[in-house]
Structures are given as C-alpha cells and as structure tokens.
Amino acid sequence: MIIYNVTVNIDNSVHDEWLEWMKSKHIPDVVGTGCFTEGKIFRILVNEESGISYSVQYSAASMDDVNRYLKEHAESLRNDALRLYKDKFVAFRTLLEHID
C-alpha cells in the first residue's frame, strides 16, 4: 500500500471553512477519482506560530494508482484549493510505503 500524504498549514482566519471544505468536498473528490481507496485527515499536535497543521493521507493500492492521480487529476484538484484559499495555506507532499 502507498500513502500519498499532504501536510498542510492553514491560516486561522479560514481554518473552520477550510476544514469543512476538506471533509465534505475535497477529500471525497480525491477519493472519487478512483485512484485511492480512502482518505483521512489528522490534526498535527504541535503548537504553530501561525495556523493549524494537518496531515491528509490517501491510501492507494499501488504506485501506478498514485501516478495516475498525479497525471490525470492532481492539477485541477490543487487549483480548486488555490482558488478558494490562495495565500492562506502552505502544503507539501510525501509518498509513504507501508512495510509489513
């Protein structure tokens, strides 16, 4: 299993709206591409100087599924977030492989 992890720091001024959008729209849209089997959001338990940080984790059966997402869907879904929350968040992405 591959985890596509997106770590996000969201500004306090839009936090509540963003979190609701993530849970009700964005995560379901990403999973709805068929590239991932599930999506989960975790609050990172550290005190930040500004904003609140989250780890959003999407589970994929294979690297091929992740690559398909990146090629066919990632840009438009990222643009949705940029359009709504421009200059209010920073994000970086990592890939994790589950080891038995």
TIMI-2910 file (N, C-alpha, C, CB; in pm, 1 decimal, decimal comma, always signed):
<rs>
+----------+----------+----------+----------+----------+----------+----------+----------+----------+----------+----------+----------+------+
!      n_x !      n_y !      n_z !     ca_x !     ca_y !     ca_z !      c_x !      c_y !      c_z !     cb_x !     cb_y !     cb_z ! resn !
+----------+----------+----------+----------+----------+----------+----------+----------+----------+----------+----------+----------+------+
!    +84,5 !   -117,5 !     +0,0 !     +0,0 !     +0,0 !     +0,0 !    +89,2 !   +124,1 !     +0,0 !    -96,2 !     -0,3 !   +122,2 !  Met !
!    +45,0 !   +225,3 !    -73,2 !   +114,2 !   +353,8 !    -80,3 !    +24,8 !   +459,4 !    -16,1 !   +149,4 !   +391,8 !   -228,4 !  Ile !
!    +84,4 !   +543,2 !    +67,0 !    +13,3 !   +656,8 !   +125,5 !    +64,5 !   +783,6 !    +57,8 !    +33,3 !   +663,3 !   +281,8 !  Ile !
!    -27,7 !   +858,0 !     +0,2 !     +0,2 !   +989,9 !    -55,4 !    -37,0 !  +1088,5 !    +54,4 !    -80,2 !  +1017,2 !   -191,0 !  Tyr !
!    +64,5 !  +1146,9 !   +116,8 !    +45,2 !  +1233,4 !   +232,5 !    +60,5 !  +1379,1 !   +191,5 !   +144,8 !  +1198,1 !   +344,5 !  Asn !
!    -37,9 !  +1460,8 !   +229,5 !    -31,3 !  +1604,1 !   +206,0 !    -32,7 !  +1671,9 !   +342,6 !   -150,3 !  +1653,9 !   +115,2 !  Val !
!    +76,6 !  +1739,0 !   +376,9 !    +84,6 !  +1813,5 !   +501,4 !    +50,2 !  +1958,5 !   +470,9 !   +226,1 !  +1801,1 !   +566,8 !  Thr !
!    -45,8 !  +2010,9 !   +545,8 !    -99,0 !  +2145,0 !   +519,5 !    -95,5 !  +2226,8 !   +647,8 !   -243,8 !  +2137,8 !   +463,3 !  Val !
!    -52,8 !  +2352,8 !   +634,8 !    -70,5 !  +2450,4 !   +741,7 !   -168,6 !  +2553,6 !   +690,3 !    +66,0 !  +2516,6 !   +785,2 !  Asn !
!   -281,9 !  +2565,9 !   +759,6 !   -388,6 !  +2655,0 !   +715,7 !   -400,8 !  +2772,7 !   +812,7 !   -523,1 !  +2578,5 !   +705,1 !  Ile !
!   -418,0 !  +2891,2 !   +757,6 !   -430,1 !  +3013,1 !   +836,0 !   -554,8 !  +3007,9 !   +924,9 !   -435,0 !  +3135,9 !   +743,5 !  Asp !
!   -541,4 !  +3059,9 !  +1045,9 !   -653,6 !  +3060,9 !  +1140,4 !   -776,4 !  +3132,9 !  +1084,9 !   -611,0 !  +3126,5 !  +1270,2 !  Asn !
!   -755,3 !  +3232,4 !  +1002,2 !   -867,3 !  +3313,9 !   +953,7 !   -965,4 !  +3236,0 !   +865,4 !   -813,9 !  +3432,2 !   +876,4 !  Ser !
!   -921,1 !  +3126,6 !   +805,7 !  -1008,5 !  +3046,0 !   +719,3 !  -1016,6 !  +2900,5 !   +765,0 !   -959,0 !  +3051,4 !   +575,3 !  Val !
!   -961,0 !  +2872,0 !   +881,1 !   -948,9 !  +2733,5 !   +927,0 !  -1081,3 !  +2656,8 !   +925,4 !   -892,3 !  +2731,6 !  +1066,1 !  His !
!  -1183,1 !  +2709,3 !   +990,2 !  -1308,4 !  +2634,4 !  +1004,1 !  -1373,3 !  +2607,1 !   +869,0 !  -1405,7 !  +2710,4 !  +1093,6 !  Asp !
!  -1374,0 !  +2707,7 !   +783,1 !  -1430,4 !  +2691,7 !   +648,6 !  -1350,2 !  +2588,8 !   +569,0 !  -1432,7 !  +2827,2 !   +573,9 !  Glu !
!  -1217,0 !  +2599,2 !   +575,8 !  -1128,9 !  +2506,6 !   +503,9 !  -1150,4 !  +2363,1 !   +550,9 !   -981,7 !  +2546,8 !   +522,8 !  Trp !
!  -1156,0 !  +2342,6 !   +683,1 !  -1171,0 !  +2207,4 !   +737,2 !  -1302,3 !  +2145,5 !   +691,2 !  -1164,4 !  +2209,5 !   +890,9 !  Leu !
!  -1409,4 !  +2222,6 !   +693,0 !  -1538,5 !  +2171,5 !   +645,0 !  -1530,8 !  +2138,2 !   +496,0 !  -1651,1 !  +2274,8 !   +670,9 !  Glu !
!  -1465,4 !  +2224,4 !   +417,5 !  -1448,6 !  +2200,4 !   +274,4 !  -1366,5 !  +2073,8 !   +250,1 !  -1381,3 !  +2321,3 !   +207,3 !  Trp !
!  -1260,9 !  +2054,4 !   +327,2 !  -1178,9 !  +1933,4 !   +312,5 !  -1262,4 !  +1808,5 !   +338,1 !  -1058,5 !  +1937,2 !   +408,9 !  Met !
!  -1339,0 !  +1809,2 !   +447,0 !  -1415,0 !  +1690,2 !   +485,3 !  -1533,2 !  +1663,6 !   +393,2 !  -1464,1 !  +1704,1 !   +627,1 !  Lys !
!  -1600,6 !  +1768,9 !   +349,2 !  -1723,0 !  +1748,5 !   +271,6 !  -1701,8 !  +1749,3 !   +120,6 !  -1822,3 !  +1853,7 !   +307,2 !  Ser !
!  -1592,8 !  +1810,7 !    +73,5 !  -1574,8 !  +1826,3 !    -71,3 !  -1441,5 !  +1769,0 !   -121,5 !  -1583,5 !  +1973,4 !   -108,3 !  Lys !
!  -1330,4 !  +1822,9 !    -72,3 !  -1201,2 !  +1790,2 !   -133,3 !  -1160,1 !  +1643,7 !   -114,9 !  -1094,4 !  +1879,3 !    -75,5 !  His !
!  -1161,9 !  +1595,3 !     +7,9 !  -1122,4 !  +1455,4 !    +30,4 !  -1214,1 !  +1360,3 !    -46,5 !  -1125,7 !  +1421,7 !   +181,4 !  Ile !
!  -1346,3 !  +1378,3 !    -41,9 !  -1432,4 !  +1291,7 !   -124,7 !  -1402,6 !  +1303,0 !   -275,0 !  -1578,7 !  +1326,0 !    -99,8 !  Pro !
!  -1369,4 !  +1422,8 !   -323,1 !  -1335,5 !  +1438,0 !   -465,0 !  -1208,2 !  +1362,6 !   -500,9 !  -1319,4 !  +1585,5 !   -500,0 !  Asp !
!  -1107,7 !  +1370,2 !   -414,2 !   -980,8 !  +1298,9 !   -440,7 !  -1005,2 !  +1148,4 !   -440,5 !   -872,3 !  +1336,1 !   -334,4 !  Val !
!  -1075,4 !  +1098,3 !   -340,5 !  -1104,7 !   +954,0 !   -335,0 !  -1194,0 !   +914,7 !   -452,7 !  -1173,3 !   +916,2 !   -199,7 !  Val !
!  -1282,4 !  +1003,9 !   -492,6 !  -1373,8 !   +978,2 !   -603,0 !  -1308,1 !   +963,6 !   -738,5 !  -1472,1 !  +1085,9 !   -610,1 !  Gly !
!  -1180,6 !   +998,9 !   -748,9 !  -1108,3 !   +977,9 !   -874,8 !  -1088,5 !   +829,3 !   -903,4 !   -972,4 !  +1048,8 !   -870,7 !  Thr !
!  -1103,6 !   +745,4 !   -800,4 !  -1080,4 !   +602,6 !   -816,4 !   -935,9 !   +561,7 !   -800,2 !  -1127,9 !   +559,4 !   -949,0 !  Gly !
!   -850,2 !   +658,9 !   -772,2 !   -707,1 !   +630,5 !   -756,1 !   -672,1 !   +589,9 !   -613,2 !   -624,8 !   +752,1 !   -796,2 !  Cys !
!   -761,0 !   +621,5 !   -518,9 !   -735,2 !   +594,0 !   -377,9 !   -853,9 !   +518,3 !   -318,2 !   -709,0 !   +725,7 !   -299,6 !  Phe !
!   -824,6 !   +436,4 !   -217,9 !   -929,4 !   +359,5 !   -152,6 !   -991,9 !   +434,9 !    -36,3 !   -874,4 !   +227,9 !   -104,5 !  Thr !
!   -917,2 !   +528,2 !    +22,8 !   -971,7 !   +608,2 !   +132,1 !   -885,2 !   +731,5 !   +154,5 !   -981,3 !   +524,9 !   +261,5 !  Glu !
!   -944,2 !   +828,7 !   +222,6 !   -873,1 !   +949,3 !   +261,1 !   -905,6 !   +981,8 !   +405,2 !   -909,2 !  +1067,2 !   +168,9 !  Gly !
!   -803,5 !  +1019,0 !   +482,0 !   -820,2 !  +1052,3 !   +623,4 !   -746,7 !  +1182,5 !   +651,3 !   -767,5 !   +937,6 !   +715,6 !  Lys !
!   -798,0 !  +1257,0 !   +748,2 !   -732,9 !  +1380,9 !   +787,3 !   -698,6 !  +1373,7 !   +935,6 !   -823,0 !  +1503,7 !   +756,9 !  Ile !
!   -576,7 !  +1416,4 !   +969,2 !   -526,5 !  +1413,3 !  +1105,1 !   -473,6 !  +1551,9 !  +1141,3 !   -416,1 !  +1305,3 !  +1121,3 !  Phe !
!   -509,7 !  +1599,8 !  +1257,2 !   -451,3 !  +1724,8 !  +1305,8 !   -314,3 !  +1692,6 !  +1363,4 !   -543,3 !  +1794,0 !  +1413,0 !  Arg !
!   -215,5 !  +1772,6 !  +1330,3 !    -80,4 !  +1755,3 !  +1382,5 !    -74,0 !  +1827,8 !  +1516,5 !    +28,5 !  +1809,9 !  +1281,9 !  Ile !
!    -37,1 !  +1756,4 !  +1619,2 !    -42,8 !  +1808,4 !  +1755,7 !    +86,5 !  +1879,4 !  +1795,1 !    -71,4 !  +1695,4 !  +1853,5 !  Leu !
!   +106,9 !  +1994,8 !  +1735,0 !   +218,5 !  +2082,6 !  +1772,3 !   +164,2 !  +2224,9 !  +1778,0 !   +339,4 !  +2071,1 !  +1670,2 !  Val !
!   +228,8 !  +2307,2 !  +1857,2 !   +191,1 !  +2447,7 !  +1861,7 !   +264,8 !  +2521,8 !  +1751,7 !   +221,8 !  +2509,7 !  +2000,2 !  Asn !
!   +188,4 !  +2580,0 !  +1660,9 !   +243,7 !  +2654,2 !  +1548,9 !   +241,7 !  +2803,2 !  +1581,6 !   +164,8 !  +2625,1 !  +1418,7 !  Glu !
!   +336,4 !  +2876,9 !  +1525,6 !   +334,0 !  +3022,2 !  +1542,4 !   +211,2 !  +3082,3 !  +1475,8 !   +461,3 !  +3085,1 !  +1484,7 !  Glu !
!   +173,8 !  +3026,4 !  +1363,8 !    +52,5 !  +3071,6 !  +1295,9 !    -11,7 !  +2953,1 !  +1226,5 !    +83,5 !  +3185,0 !  +1194,1 !  Ser !
!   -142,2 !  +2951,2 !  +1226,6 !   -214,8 !  +2845,5 !  +1157,9 !   -218,4 !  +2715,6 !  +1234,5 !   -155,0 !  +2821,7 !  +1024,7 !  Gly !
!   -286,4 !  +2620,2 !  +1173,2 !   -302,2 !  +2486,2 !  +1228,0 !   -258,2 !  +2388,2 !  +1120,1 !   -450,6 !  +2458,9 !  +1274,1 !  Ile !
!   -186,3 !  +2284,0 !  +1160,0 !   -132,8 !  +2188,9 !  +1062,1 !   -207,6 !  +2056,2 !  +1064,5 !    +15,1 !  +2164,7 !  +1088,0 !  Ser !
!   -219,1 !  +1998,9 !   +944,5 !   -287,5 !  +1871,6 !   +924,9 !   -205,0 !  +1781,7 !   +833,9 !   -428,2 !  +1893,6 !   +865,8 !  Tyr !
!   -224,4 !  +1652,6 !   +852,4 !   -174,4 !  +1551,7 !   +760,1 !   -296,7 !  +1487,2 !   +696,5 !    -82,7 !  +1445,0 !   +832,8 !  Ser !
!   -305,6 !  +1497,6 !   +564,5 !   -416,0 !  +1435,8 !   +490,9 !   -355,7 !  +1315,6 !   +418,3 !   -485,8 !  +1538,3 !   +389,4 !  Val !
!   -406,7 !  +1197,3 !   +447,2 !   -347,3 !  +1074,7 !   +394,9 !   -446,4 !   +999,1 !   +307,7 !   -299,4 !   +985,7 !   +509,3 !  Gln !
!   -401,9 !   +974,2 !   +185,0 !   -481,9 !   +899,6 !    +87,8 !   -414,2 !   +765,4 !    +64,1 !   -498,3 !   +979,1 !    -46,5 !  Tyr !
!   -488,8 !   +656,9 !    +74,3 !   -435,6 !   +521,4 !    +56,4 !   -456,7 !   +475,2 !    -86,8 !   -502,1 !   +422,9 !   +154,7 !  Ser !
!   -350,1 !   +425,9 !   -147,6 !   -356,0 !   +372,6 !   -283,8 !   -305,2 !   +228,8 !   -282,8 !   -272,5 !   +460,3 !   -382,4 !  Ala !
!   -362,8 !   +147,5 !   -369,3 !   -320,3 !     +7,6 !   -379,0 !   -181,3 !     -5,4 !   -439,1 !   -419,7 !    -72,0 !   -462,1 !  Ala !
!   -144,6 !    +89,7 !   -526,3 !    -15,8 !    +77,0 !   -595,7 !    +37,5 !   +214,3 !   -635,1 !    -30,0 !    -12,4 !   -720,8 !  Ser !
!   +164,2 !   +216,6 !   -670,1 !   +226,2 !   +338,5 !   -719,5 !   +165,1 !   +379,0 !   -853,0 !   +377,7 !   +320,1 !   -733,4 !  Met !
!   +121,2 !   +282,4 !   -931,6 !    +53,9 !   +313,1 !  -1058,4 !    -70,2 !   +398,4 !  -1034,5 !    +15,5 !   +183,3 !  -1132,2 !  Asp !
!   -146,2 !   +367,5 !   -928,4 !   -264,9 !   +446,5 !   -896,5 !   -227,4 !   +589,0 !   -858,3 !   -343,8 !   +380,9 !   -783,0 !  Asp !
!   -122,3 !   +605,1 !   -780,6 !    -75,7 !   +739,6 !   -742,4 !    -32,7 !   +816,2 !   -866,6 !    +41,8 !   +731,4 !   -640,6 !  Val !
!    +43,9 !   +751,2 !   -952,4 !    +90,7 !   +818,5 !  -1074,6 !    -26,0 !   +857,9 !  -1165,4 !   +187,9 !   +727,7 !  -1151,3 !  Asn !
!   -128,4 !   +774,5 !  -1171,0 !   -247,2 !   +808,3 !  -1249,5 !   -315,9 !   +931,6 !  -1191,5 !   -345,3 !   +689,2 !  -1253,5 !  Arg !
!   -325,9 !   +937,2 !  -1059,3 !   -383,6 !  +1054,8 !   -993,5 !   -301,9 !  +1179,9 !  -1027,1 !   -389,5 !  +1033,8 !   -839,8 !  Tyr !
!   -171,4 !  +1169,8 !  -1013,0 !    -85,2 !  +1286,1 !  -1038,2 !    -96,0 !  +1333,7 !  -1183,0 !    +60,7 !  +1252,1 !  -1005,6 !  Leu !
!   -106,4 !  +1240,5 !  -1274,5 !   -112,3 !  +1275,3 !  -1416,6 !   -249,6 !  +1328,6 !  -1458,1 !    -77,2 !  +1153,8 !  -1501,0 !  Lys !
!   -356,3 !  +1267,4 !  -1408,1 !   -489,9 !  +1296,1 !  -1459,9 !   -575,7 !  +1388,6 !  -1373,5 !   -561,7 !  +1169,1 !  -1478,4 !  Glu !
!   -544,8 !  +1400,5 !  -1242,7 !   -638,3 !  +1469,3 !  -1153,8 !   -576,6 !  +1575,2 !  -1062,9 !   -706,3 !  +1369,8 !  -1069,9 !  His !
!   -450,5 !  +1559,5 !  -1026,5 !   -392,0 !  +1642,7 !   -920,7 !   -398,6 !  +1791,9 !   -951,2 !   -248,4 !  +1603,0 !   -898,2 !  Ala !
!   -365,2 !  +1830,3 !  -1072,0 !   -359,3 !  +1972,9 !  -1103,5 !   -494,1 !  +2042,3 !  -1083,6 !   -312,3 !  +1992,3 !  -1246,5 !  Glu !
!   -600,5 !  +1984,6 !  -1134,9 !   -730,7 !  +2051,4 !  -1123,1 !   -777,8 !  +2056,1 !   -977,7 !   -835,4 !  +1979,6 !  -1209,8 !  Ser !
!   -752,2 !  +1949,9 !   -901,1 !   -794,4 !  +1949,4 !   -761,3 !   -710,3 !  +2045,3 !   -677,5 !   -785,5 !  +1808,1 !   -703,9 !  Leu !
!   -582,2 !  +2056,7 !   -707,2 !   -498,0 !  +2155,3 !   -638,0 !   -542,9 !  +2296,6 !   -672,1 !   -349,4 !  +2136,3 !   -675,3 !  Arg !
!   -580,8 !  +2318,1 !   -796,3 !   -626,5 !  +2451,2 !   -837,3 !   -753,4 !  +2493,0 !   -764,4 !   -650,3 !  +2454,5 !   -987,5 !  Asn !
!   -840,0 !  +2397,4 !   -731,3 !   -958,8 !  +2428,8 !   -651,4 !   -917,7 !  +2489,6 !   -517,7 !  -1044,7 !  +2301,9 !   -628,7 !  Asp !
!   -820,6 !  +2427,7 !   -451,0 !   -773,5 !  +2477,9 !   -321,8 !   -708,3 !  +2615,3 !   -337,1 !   -674,1 !  +2379,0 !   -258,8 !  Ala !
!   -630,2 !  +2631,7 !   -441,9 !   -564,9 !  +2761,2 !   -465,0 !   -667,4 !  +2871,1 !   -492,0 !   -466,9 !  +2751,3 !   -582,6 !  Leu !
!   -769,7 !  +2838,3 !   -567,1 !   -872,7 !  +2936,2 !   -599,0 !   -946,6 !  +2980,8 !   -472,5 !   -971,8 !  +2877,9 !   -701,0 !  Arg !
!   -975,1 !  +2887,7 !   -384,5 !  -1052,2 !  +2917,9 !   -264,5 !   -969,3 !  +2976,3 !   -150,5 !  -1120,1 !  +2794,2 !   -217,2 !  Leu !
!   -844,6 !  +2930,6 !   -136,6 !   -765,6 !  +2964,1 !    -17,4 !   -626,3 !  +3017,4 !    -51,4 !   -752,4 !  +2841,8 !    +71,4 !  Tyr !
!   -614,7 !  +3085,0 !   -163,9 !   -486,8 !  +3140,2 !   -207,8 !   -422,9 !  +3222,5 !    -95,5 !   -506,0 !  +3227,0 !   -334,3 !  Lys !
!   -295,5 !  +3202,3 !    -75,6 !   -215,9 !  +3274,0 !    +24,9 !   -259,3 !  +3246,6 !   +168,7 !   -223,5 !  +3421,7 !     -1,2 !  Asp !
!   -343,4 !  +3147,4 !   +190,7 !   -389,0 !  +3114,6 !   +325,4 !   -338,8 !  +2978,6 !   +372,8 !   -539,8 !  +3117,5 !   +330,4 !  Lys !
!   -261,8 !  +2910,8 !   +289,0 !   -208,9 !  +2780,8 !   +328,9 !    -76,8 !  +2752,3 !   +259,4 !   -309,5 !  +2670,3 !   +298,1 !  Phe !
!     -2,1 !  +2662,8 !   +319,9 !   +115,2 !  +2603,7 !   +255,5 !    +98,8 !  +2453,3 !   +265,8 !   +250,6 !  +2652,3 !   +321,8 !  Val !
!   +149,3 !  +2382,8 !   +164,9 !   +135,1 !  +2237,5 !   +163,0 !   +259,2 !  +2174,0 !   +101,8 !     +8,9 !  +2195,8 !    +84,5 !  Ala !
!   +291,6 !  +2056,3 !   +149,7 !   +392,4 !  +1974,9 !    +82,4 !   +347,6 !  +1830,5 !    +85,4 !   +532,1 !  +1990,9 !   +148,6 !  Phe !
!   +397,2 !  +1756,4 !    -10,6 !   +351,4 !  +1619,8 !    -31,5 !   +465,7 !  +1520,1 !    -15,9 !   +288,2 !  +1605,8 !   -169,4 !  Arg !
!   +432,2 !  +1404,2 !    +41,2 !   +528,1 !  +1294,6 !    +53,6 !   +457,6 !  +1164,6 !    +19,6 !   +589,5 !  +1288,7 !   +196,7 !  Thr !
!   +534,5 !  +1068,3 !    -26,9 !   +483,4 !   +934,5 !    -53,2 !   +542,7 !   +839,5 !    +50,1 !   +517,5 !   +888,1 !   -198,5 !  Leu !
!   +456,1 !   +753,7 !   +104,8 !   +496,6 !   +657,7 !   +205,4 !   +458,1 !   +518,9 !   +158,5 !   +432,8 !   +689,7 !   +342,3 !  Leu !
!   +543,1 !   +423,2 !   +184,3 !   +512,5 !   +284,1 !   +151,0 !   +493,6 !   +205,8 !   +278,0 !   +623,5 !   +221,1 !    +64,7 !  Glu !
!   +380,8 !   +137,6 !   +289,4 !   +353,8 !    +54,0 !   +404,9 !   +443,5 !    -68,6 !   +400,8 !   +205,6 !    +13,1 !   +409,8 !  His !
!   +513,3 !    -92,8 !   +509,7 !   +601,9 !   -209,5 !   +521,4 !   +539,5 !   -303,6 !   +623,1 !   +748,6 !   -168,2 !   +564,2 !  Ile !
!   +519,5 !   -428,7 !   +581,3 !   +460,7 !   -527,7 !   +673,6 !   +557,8 !   -564,6 !   +782,2 !   +417,5 !   -653,5 !   +598,6 !  Asp !
+----------+----------+----------+----------+----------+----------+----------+----------+----------+----------+----------+----------+------+
</rs>
